[in-house]
Amino acid sequence: MAVASMLKDADIKAALEGCKAADSFDHKKFFKACGMAGKSSDEVKKAFAIIDQDMSGFIEEEELKLFLQNFSATARALTEKETKAFLAAGDADGDGMIGVDEFALMVKA
């Protein structure tokens, strides 16, 4: 299952268009534009499980780099700068990874 199956195609397209250029990704804008911010806690947890590709219970830096591709296979990878900023924004406990609760807080912020 892809995260995209939980969202409207037009919203995903608009969200991806809004961060098409390198170093233009803003997680808050993206989550609002694609409709994730309005999803239930259970739906956000389902999205987390999809993004957590190695099923470790955490989203690590390598998984964040490919974050946009969970919404569209043809989406670009995040730049190193975007990936590090995204990780820093979500990693509340400083362990270098984003847990499900941290992810939920980020999506709803």
DSSP file (Angstrom, degrees, kcal/mol; ACC not computed):
  #  RESIDUE AA STRUCTURE BP1 BP2  ACC     N-H-->O    O-->H-N    N-H-->O    O-->H-N    TCO  KAPPA ALPHA  PHI   PSI    X-CA   Y-CA   Z-CA
    1    1 A M              0   0    0      0, 0.0     2,-0.3     0, 0.0     3,-0.0   0.000 360.0 360.0 360.0 137.4    0.0    0.0    0.0
    2    2 A A    >   -     0   0    0      1,-0.1     3,-1.3    69,-0.1     4,-0.3  -0.735 360.0-122.6-102.2 153.3    1.2    3.5   -0.9
    3    3 A V  G >  S+     0   0    0     67,-0.8     3,-2.1    -2,-0.3     4,-0.3   0.859 110.5  68.8 -58.2 -34.5    0.6    6.6    1.1
    4    4 A A  G >  S+     0   0    0     66,-1.0     3,-1.5     1,-0.3    -1,-0.3   0.781  85.4  67.2 -57.9 -28.9   -1.0    8.0   -2.1
    5    5 A S  G <  S+     0   0    0     -3,-1.3    -1,-0.3     1,-0.3    -2,-0.2   0.670  98.4  53.3 -68.4 -14.1   -3.9    5.6   -1.7
    6    6 A M  G <  S+     0   0    0     -3,-2.1    -1,-0.3    -4,-0.3     2,-0.2   0.505 109.1  56.1 -93.7  -6.8   -5.0    7.4    1.4
    7    7 A L  S <  S-     0   0    0     -3,-1.5     2,-0.3    -4,-0.3    28,-0.1  -0.747  90.8 -92.0-126.9 167.0   -5.0   10.9   -0.3
    8    8 A K     >  -     0   0    0     26,-0.4     4,-2.3    -2,-0.2     3,-0.2  -0.629  29.9-132.8 -81.1 137.1   -6.6   12.6   -3.3
    9    9 A D  H  > S+     0   0    0     -2,-0.3     4,-2.7     1,-0.2     5,-0.2   0.889 106.4  52.5 -55.4 -43.4   -4.6   12.6   -6.5
   10   10 A A  H  > S+     0   0    0      1,-0.2     4,-2.2     2,-0.2    -1,-0.2   0.879 109.3  49.5 -63.7 -37.7   -5.0   16.3   -7.1
   11   11 A D  H  > S+     0   0    0     -3,-0.2     4,-2.5     2,-0.2    -1,-0.2   0.909 111.8  48.0 -67.7 -41.9   -3.8   17.1   -3.6
   12   12 A I  H  X S+     0   0    0     -4,-2.3     4,-2.8     2,-0.2     5,-0.3   0.934 111.6  50.2 -63.0 -45.6   -0.7   14.9   -4.0
   13   13 A K  H  X S+     0   0    0     -4,-2.7     4,-2.3     1,-0.2    -2,-0.2   0.916 112.6  46.7 -59.5 -44.3    0.0   16.5   -7.4
   14   14 A A  H  X S+     0   0    0     -4,-2.2     4,-1.8     2,-0.2    -1,-0.2   0.906 112.7  49.8 -64.9 -42.0   -0.3   20.0   -6.0
   15   15 A A  H  < S+     0   0    0     -4,-2.5     4,-0.4    18,-0.2    -2,-0.2   0.917 113.6  45.2 -64.1 -43.8    1.9   19.1   -2.9
   16   16 A L  H >< S+     0   0    0     -4,-2.8     3,-1.1     1,-0.2    -1,-0.2   0.870 110.5  54.1 -68.4 -36.6    4.6   17.6   -5.1
   17   17 A E  H >< S+     0   0    0     -4,-2.3     3,-1.2    -5,-0.3     4,-0.3   0.863 102.2  60.2 -62.8 -35.6    4.4   20.6   -7.6
   18   18 A G  T 3< S+     0   0    0     -4,-1.8    -1,-0.2     1,-0.3    -2,-0.2   0.619 115.0  32.7 -69.6 -13.5    5.0   22.9   -4.6
   19   19 A C  T <  S+     0   0    0     -3,-1.1     5,-0.3    -4,-0.4    -1,-0.3  -0.034  80.4 119.3-132.2  32.1    8.3   21.3   -3.8
   20   20 A K    <   +     0   0    0     -3,-1.2     2,-0.2     4,-0.1    -2,-0.1   0.870  59.7  76.3 -65.7 -39.1    9.5   20.4   -7.3
   21   21 A A  S >  S-     0   0    0     -4,-0.3     3,-1.4     1,-0.1     4,-0.2  -0.476  98.0 -95.6 -76.7 145.2   12.6   22.5   -7.1
   22   22 A A  T 3  S+     0   0    0      1,-0.3    -1,-0.1    -2,-0.2    -2,-0.1  -0.284 108.9  15.3 -56.8 142.1   15.6   21.3   -5.1
   23   23 A D  T 3  S+     0   0    0     -4,-0.1    -1,-0.3     1,-0.1    -3,-0.1   0.705  97.8 104.3  64.0  23.9   15.7   22.8   -1.6
   24   24 A S    <   +     0   0    0     -3,-1.4     2,-0.3    -5,-0.3    -2,-0.1   0.397  43.8 120.4-109.7   0.9   12.1   23.9   -1.7
   25   25 A F        +     0   0    0     -6,-0.2     2,-0.4    -4,-0.2    -6,-0.1  -0.505  33.1 176.3 -73.4 129.0   10.6   21.1    0.5
   26   26 A D     >  -     0   0    0     -2,-0.3     4,-2.7     1,-0.1     5,-0.2  -0.963  20.4-153.0-130.7 112.3    8.8   22.4    3.6
   27   27 A H  H  > S+     0   0    0     -2,-0.4     4,-2.9     1,-0.2     5,-0.2   0.846  93.2  53.4 -59.3 -36.6    7.2   19.5    5.6
   28   28 A K  H  > S+     0   0    0      2,-0.2     4,-1.8     1,-0.2    -1,-0.2   0.947 113.2  42.5 -63.6 -47.8    4.5   21.7    7.1
   29   29 A K  H  > S+     0   0    0      1,-0.2     4,-2.9     2,-0.2    -2,-0.2   0.907 115.3  51.3 -63.5 -41.4    3.4   23.0    3.7
   30   30 A F  H  X S+     0   0    0     -4,-2.7     4,-2.6     1,-0.2     6,-0.3   0.942 108.9  48.7 -63.8 -48.5    3.6   19.6    2.2
   31   31 A F  H  X>S+     0   0    0     -4,-2.9     6,-2.1     1,-0.2     5,-0.7   0.864 116.0  44.8 -61.8 -35.7    1.5   17.8    4.9
   32   32 A K  H ><5S+     0   0    0     -4,-1.8     3,-0.5    -5,-0.2    -2,-0.2   0.941 114.2  48.3 -70.6 -47.5   -1.2   20.5    4.6
   33   33 A A  H 3<5S+     0   0    0     -4,-2.9   -18,-0.2     1,-0.2    -2,-0.2   0.871 113.8  45.0 -63.0 -39.4   -1.2   20.5    0.7
   34   34 A C  H 3<5S-     0   0    0     -4,-2.6   -26,-0.4    -5,-0.2    -1,-0.2   0.633 113.6-114.3 -83.3 -12.3   -1.4   16.8    0.3
   35   35 A G  T X<5S+     0   0    0     -4,-0.7     3,-0.9    -3,-0.5    -3,-0.2   0.420  82.0 120.0  97.6  -1.4   -4.1   16.4    3.0
   36   36 A M  G > < +     0   0    0     -5,-0.7     3,-2.0    -6,-0.3    -4,-0.2   0.871  67.1  64.6 -63.4 -36.5   -2.1   14.4    5.5
   37   37 A A  G 3  S+     0   0    0     -6,-2.1    -1,-0.2     1,-0.3    -5,-0.1   0.768 102.2  49.9 -60.2 -25.4   -2.5   17.1    8.2
   38   38 A G  G <  S+     0   0    0     -3,-0.9    -1,-0.3    -7,-0.3    -2,-0.2   0.371  89.5 108.3 -94.5   4.7   -6.3   16.4    8.2
   39   39 A K  S <  S-     0   0    0     -3,-2.0    -3,-0.0    -4,-0.2    -4,-0.0  -0.406  74.5-101.3 -82.7 158.7   -6.0   12.7    8.6
   40   40 A S     >  -     0   0    0     -2,-0.1     4,-2.3     1,-0.1     5,-0.2  -0.242  34.4-105.4 -70.9 164.4   -6.9   10.7   11.7
   41   41 A S  H  > S+     0   0    0      1,-0.2     4,-2.2     2,-0.2     5,-0.2   0.887 122.5  52.7 -58.1 -40.3   -4.2    9.4   14.1
   42   42 A D  H  > S+     0   0    0      1,-0.2     4,-1.9     2,-0.2    -1,-0.2   0.896 109.1  48.7 -63.8 -40.1   -4.7    5.9   12.8
   43   43 A E  H  > S+     0   0    0      2,-0.2     4,-2.2     1,-0.2    -2,-0.2   0.886 110.1  51.4 -67.3 -38.1   -4.3    7.0    9.2
   44   44 A V  H  X S+     0   0    0     -4,-2.3     4,-2.4     1,-0.2    -2,-0.2   0.897 109.5  50.7 -64.5 -39.9   -1.1    8.9   10.1
   45   45 A K  H  X S+     0   0    0     -4,-2.2     4,-2.1     2,-0.2    -2,-0.2   0.867 108.8  51.6 -65.6 -36.2    0.2    5.8   11.8
   46   46 A K  H  X S+     0   0    0     -4,-1.9     4,-1.5     2,-0.2    -2,-0.2   0.912 109.8  49.4 -64.4 -42.2   -0.6    3.8    8.6
   47   47 A A  H  X S+     0   0    0     -4,-2.2     4,-2.4     1,-0.2    -2,-0.2   0.911 108.8  53.1 -62.4 -42.7    1.4    6.3    6.6
   48   48 A F  H  X S+     0   0    0     -4,-2.4     4,-2.6     1,-0.2    -1,-0.2   0.923 105.9  53.4 -57.0 -45.7    4.3    6.1    9.0
   49   49 A A  H  < S+     0   0    0     -4,-2.1    -1,-0.2     1,-0.2    -2,-0.2   0.832 110.2  47.8 -61.6 -32.8    4.3    2.3    8.6
   50   50 A I  H  < S+     0   0    0     -4,-1.5    -1,-0.2    -3,-0.2    -2,-0.2   0.911 113.2  46.5 -72.7 -43.6    4.6    2.7    4.8
   51   51 A I  H  < S+     0   0    0     -4,-2.4     2,-2.2     1,-0.2    -2,-0.2   0.830  96.5  76.3 -68.9 -32.4    7.4    5.3    5.0
   52   52 A D    ><  +     0   0    0     -4,-2.6     3,-1.8    -5,-0.2    -1,-0.2  -0.523  66.5 173.2 -77.0  74.7    9.3    3.1    7.5
   53   53 A Q  T 3  S+     0   0    0     -2,-2.2    -1,-0.2     1,-0.3    -2,-0.1   0.763  71.9  48.8 -65.2 -29.0   10.4    0.8    4.7
   54   54 A D  T 3  S-     0   0    0      4,-0.2    -1,-0.3    -3,-0.2    -2,-0.1   0.438 104.6-129.5 -90.1   2.4   12.7   -1.3    6.8
   55   55 A M    <   +     0   0    0     -3,-1.8    -2,-0.1    -6,-0.2     4,-0.1   0.834  62.7 139.2  55.4  38.4   10.0   -1.7    9.4
   56   56 A S  S    S-     0   0    0      2,-0.4    -1,-0.1     4,-0.0     3,-0.1   0.593  74.7-110.2 -84.5 -11.7   12.4   -0.7   12.2
   57   57 A G  S    S+     0   0    0      1,-0.3    43,-0.5    -5,-0.2     2,-0.3   0.458  94.0  76.8  91.6   2.0    9.7    1.4   14.0
   58   58 A F  E    S-A   99   0A   0     41,-0.2     2,-0.7    42,-0.1    -2,-0.4  -0.978  77.4-127.3-141.0 152.2   11.6    4.5   13.0
   59   59 A I  E     -A   98   0A   0     39,-2.6    39,-2.1    -2,-0.3     2,-0.1  -0.918  35.7-162.8 -99.7 115.5   12.1    6.7    9.9
   60   60 A E     >  -     0   0    0     -2,-0.7     4,-2.1    37,-0.2     3,-0.5  -0.417  34.5 -93.6 -94.6 172.5   15.8    7.1    9.4
   61   61 A E  H  > S+     0   0    0     35,-0.4     4,-2.1     1,-0.2     5,-0.1   0.861 123.5  52.9 -54.5 -42.9   17.7    9.6    7.3
   62   62 A E  H  > S+     0   0    0      1,-0.2     4,-0.9     2,-0.2    -1,-0.2   0.875 110.1  48.3 -64.4 -36.8   17.8    7.3    4.2
   63   63 A E  H  4 S+     0   0    0     -3,-0.5    -1,-0.2     1,-0.2     3,-0.2   0.855 109.8  52.9 -70.7 -34.6   14.1    6.8    4.3
   64   64 A L  H >< S+     0   0    0     -4,-2.1     3,-1.9     1,-0.2     4,-0.3   0.879 100.5  61.1 -66.2 -37.8   13.5   10.5    4.7
   65   65 A K  H 3< S+     0   0    0     -4,-2.1    13,-3.2     1,-0.3     3,-0.3   0.866 111.4  39.3 -56.5 -36.4   15.6   11.2    1.6
   66   66 A L  T >< S+     0   0    0     -4,-0.9     3,-1.0    -3,-0.2     4,-0.4   0.182  83.2 118.4 -98.4  15.5   13.1    9.1   -0.4
   67   67 A F  G X  S+     0   0    0     -3,-1.9     3,-1.8     1,-0.3     4,-0.3   0.874  70.4  52.8 -50.1 -49.7   10.1   10.5    1.4
   68   68 A L  G >> S+     0   0    0     -4,-0.3     3,-1.7    -3,-0.3     4,-1.3   0.789  97.4  67.0 -63.1 -27.7    8.4   12.1   -1.6
   69   69 A Q  G <4 S+     0   0    0     -3,-1.0    -1,-0.3     1,-0.3    -2,-0.2   0.635  86.9  68.9 -71.0 -12.4    8.6    8.8   -3.6
   70   70 A N  G <4 S+     0   0    0     -3,-1.8   -66,-1.0    -4,-0.4   -67,-0.8   0.671 106.6  40.7 -72.7 -17.1    6.1    7.4   -1.1
   71   71 A F  T <4 S+     0   0    0     -3,-1.7     2,-0.3     1,-0.4    -2,-0.2   0.726 135.6   5.4-100.2 -30.5    3.6    9.7   -2.7
   72   72 A S    ><  -     0   0    0     -4,-1.3     3,-1.9     4,-0.1    -1,-0.4  -0.915  61.3-139.6-156.7 127.9    4.6    9.3   -6.3
   73   73 A A  T 3  S+     0   0    0     -2,-0.3    -4,-0.1     1,-0.3    -1,-0.1   0.756 105.9  52.2 -60.4 -24.7    7.2    6.9   -7.8
   74   74 A T  T 3  S+     0   0    0     -6,-0.1    -1,-0.3    -3,-0.0    -5,-0.1   0.430  83.8 116.7 -93.9   1.3    8.5    9.7  -10.1
   75   75 A A  S <  S-     0   0    0     -3,-1.9    -6,-0.1    -7,-0.2   -55,-0.0  -0.287  70.1-104.6 -67.5 155.3    9.0   12.3   -7.4
   76   76 A R        -     0   0    0      1,-0.1    -8,-0.3    -8,-0.1     2,-0.2  -0.308  30.6-107.1 -75.6 161.4   12.5   13.5   -6.7
   77   77 A A        -     0   0    0     -9,-0.1   -11,-0.2   -10,-0.1     2,-0.1  -0.606  41.6-103.7 -80.0 150.3   14.6   12.5   -3.8
   78   78 A L        -     0   0    0    -13,-3.2    -1,-0.1    -2,-0.2   -56,-0.1  -0.463  37.5-111.5 -71.0 148.5   15.1   15.2   -1.1
   79   79 A T     >  -     0   0    0     -2,-0.1     4,-2.8     1,-0.1     5,-0.2  -0.284  29.8-105.6 -71.0 166.7   18.4   17.0   -1.1
   80   80 A E  H  > S+     0   0    0      1,-0.2     4,-2.6     2,-0.2     5,-0.2   0.904 123.3  51.8 -60.5 -41.2   20.8   16.4    1.8
   81   81 A K  H  > S+     0   0    0      2,-0.2     4,-2.1     1,-0.2    -1,-0.2   0.922 112.4  45.0 -61.6 -45.9   20.0   19.8    3.2
   82   82 A E  H  > S+     0   0    0      2,-0.2     4,-2.6     1,-0.2    -2,-0.2   0.908 112.8  51.5 -64.6 -42.7   16.2   19.1    3.0
   83   83 A T  H  X S+     0   0    0     -4,-2.8     4,-2.5     1,-0.2    -2,-0.2   0.926 111.6  46.1 -61.4 -46.6   16.7   15.6    4.5
   84   84 A K  H  X S+     0   0    0     -4,-2.6     4,-2.5     2,-0.2    -1,-0.2   0.885 113.8  48.5 -66.0 -38.8   18.7   17.0    7.5
   85   85 A A  H  X S+     0   0    0     -4,-2.1     4,-2.1    -5,-0.2    -2,-0.2   0.900 112.2  49.3 -67.1 -40.3   16.2   19.8    8.1
   86   86 A F  H  X S+     0   0    0     -4,-2.6     4,-1.5     2,-0.2    -2,-0.2   0.913 113.0  47.2 -63.5 -44.9   13.3   17.4    7.9
   87   87 A L  H  X S+     0   0    0     -4,-2.5     4,-2.4     1,-0.2     3,-0.2   0.926 111.8  49.9 -63.2 -46.0   15.0   15.0   10.4
   88   88 A A  H  < S+     0   0    0     -4,-2.5    -1,-0.2     1,-0.2    -2,-0.2   0.874 109.6  52.3 -61.9 -37.4   15.9   17.9   12.8
   89   89 A A  H  < S+     0   0    0     -4,-2.1    -1,-0.2     1,-0.2    -2,-0.2   0.838 119.4  33.9 -68.2 -32.7   12.2   19.1   12.7
   90   90 A G  H  < S+     0   0    0     -4,-1.5     2,-1.8    -3,-0.2     9,-0.2   0.688  93.4  88.2 -97.9 -19.9   10.8   15.7   13.6
   91   91 A D    ><  +     0   0    0     -4,-2.4     3,-0.8     1,-0.2    -1,-0.1  -0.545  46.0 165.0 -86.2  79.3   13.4   14.2   15.9
   92   92 A A  T 3  S+     0   0    0     -2,-1.8    -1,-0.2     1,-0.2     6,-0.1   0.813  74.3  45.6 -66.0 -32.6   12.2   15.5   19.2
   93   93 A D  T 3  S-     0   0    0      4,-0.2    -1,-0.2    -3,-0.2    -2,-0.1   0.458 105.5-123.1 -96.0   0.5   14.3   13.2   21.4
   94   94 A G  S <  S+     0   0    0     -3,-0.8    -2,-0.1     3,-0.1     4,-0.1   0.714  70.2 129.6  73.1  21.8   17.6   13.6   19.5
   95   95 A D  S    S-     0   0    0      2,-0.3     3,-0.1     1,-0.0    -1,-0.1   0.440  79.4-110.4 -89.4   2.4   18.1   10.0   18.6
   96   96 A G  S    S+     0   0    0      1,-0.3   -35,-0.4    -5,-0.1     2,-0.3   0.595  90.6  79.3  83.5  10.4   18.7   10.6   14.9
   97   97 A M  S    S-     0   0    0    -37,-0.1     2,-0.6   -10,-0.1    -2,-0.3  -0.938  76.2-120.9-143.1 163.0   15.4    9.0   13.9
   98   98 A I  E     -A   59   0A   0    -39,-2.1   -39,-2.6    -2,-0.3    -7,-0.1  -0.945  27.2-157.8-111.9 117.5   11.7    9.9   13.8
   99   99 A G  E  >  -A   58   0A   0     -2,-0.6     4,-2.6    -9,-0.2     5,-0.2  -0.329  35.1 -97.2 -84.2 172.4    9.4    7.6   15.8
  100  100 A V  H  > S+     0   0    0    -43,-0.5     4,-2.3     1,-0.2     5,-0.1   0.876 124.3  47.9 -61.0 -40.1    5.7    7.2   15.1
  101  101 A D  H  > S+     0   0    0      2,-0.2     4,-2.0     1,-0.2    -1,-0.2   0.897 112.4  49.1 -68.9 -39.1    4.7    9.7   17.8
  102  102 A E  H  > S+     0   0    0      2,-0.2     4,-2.0     1,-0.2    -2,-0.2   0.904 111.5  50.4 -63.5 -41.2    7.2   12.3   16.6
  103  103 A F  H  X S+     0   0    0     -4,-2.6     4,-2.6     2,-0.2    -2,-0.2   0.924 108.6  51.5 -62.4 -45.8    5.9   11.8   13.0
  104  104 A A  H  X S+     0   0    0     -4,-2.3     4,-2.0     1,-0.2    -1,-0.2   0.898 109.5  50.1 -59.8 -41.8    2.3   12.3   14.2
  105  105 A L  H  X S+     0   0    0     -4,-2.0     4,-1.0     1,-0.2    -1,-0.2   0.891 111.2  49.7 -63.3 -39.4    3.3   15.5   15.9
  106  106 A M  H  < S+     0   0    0     -4,-2.0     3,-0.4     1,-0.2    -2,-0.2   0.918 110.6  48.6 -65.3 -44.5    5.0   16.7   12.7
  107  107 A V  H  < S+     0   0    0     -4,-2.6    -1,-0.2     1,-0.2    -2,-0.2   0.888 116.6  42.4 -63.8 -39.8    2.1   15.9   10.5
  108  108 A K  H  <        0   0    0     -4,-2.0    -1,-0.2     1,-0.2    -2,-0.2   0.578 360.0 360.0 -85.2 -10.7   -0.4   17.7   12.8
  109  109 A A     <        0   0    0     -4,-1.0    -1,-0.2    -3,-0.4    -2,-0.1   0.491 360.0 360.0 -64.7 360.0    1.8   20.7   13.5
